Amino acid sequence: MEICLIRHTTPVFEAGLIYGRKELLLHADFPSERDAVCSQLDDDFDVIFSSPALRCTELARAISPAFSTDYRLQELDFGEWEGKTWDTVDQQALQLWMDDYVNVCTPGGESMVQMYARVREFWEEIGQTGYGKVAIVTHAGVIRLILSIVNEIALTSIFDIKIAYGEVIRVHFTGSNL
């Protein structure tokens, strides 16, 4: 099965904003970014999945109006930190999280291990379908986790994976990359 992992296009946000689940508007360049993404894709997807975030569903809708959202494709839940900036959250709590973001939850949010569990569940479910070609419109964090599954990358190293806004990454699902 061929899967196109597609990161949403550029959102509008201020520097330092914490915005895992926070809804953001799309940048004024969305039409040209959308067209650039769509020009890299074929029109023959069996199914298109999207995170429920507006920055993802707008791009998914441009690929095909027939798409489904799945909550498991949401970005990391930063809980009480959503909408704040890195310099305004409790710095001691921030340091604890930064020292072990894989296992430590943000206040009222989730850890990377928890996010990984939901993304892996989605990935395994996709693998059990008979689809030939799938598009997934989502966030950098979700794409990094899928790539960590496919390429057996430790969660402590996933931020080494750089993913640009509007980037399309093609992977092949085989029974071995569960």
Sequence and secondary structure as in RCSB ss.txt:
>XXXX:A:sequence
MEICLIRHTTPVFEAGLIYGRKELLLHADFPSERDAVCSQLDDDFDVIFSSPALRCTELARAISPAFSTDYRLQE
LDFGEWEGKTWDTVDQQALQLWMDDYVNVCTPGGESMVQMYARVREFWEEIGQTGYGKVAIVTHAGVIRLILSIV
NEIALTSIFDIKIAYGEVIRVHFTGSNL
>XXXX:A:secstr
 EEEEEE   B   TTB  SS    B TTHHHHHHHHHTTS S  SEEEE SSHHHHHHHHHH S  EE GGGS 
   GGGTTSBTTTS HHHHHHHHHTTTT   TTS  HHHHHHHHHHHHHHHHTS  SEEEEEE HHHHHHHHHHH
TT  GGGGGGS   TT EEEEE  GGG 
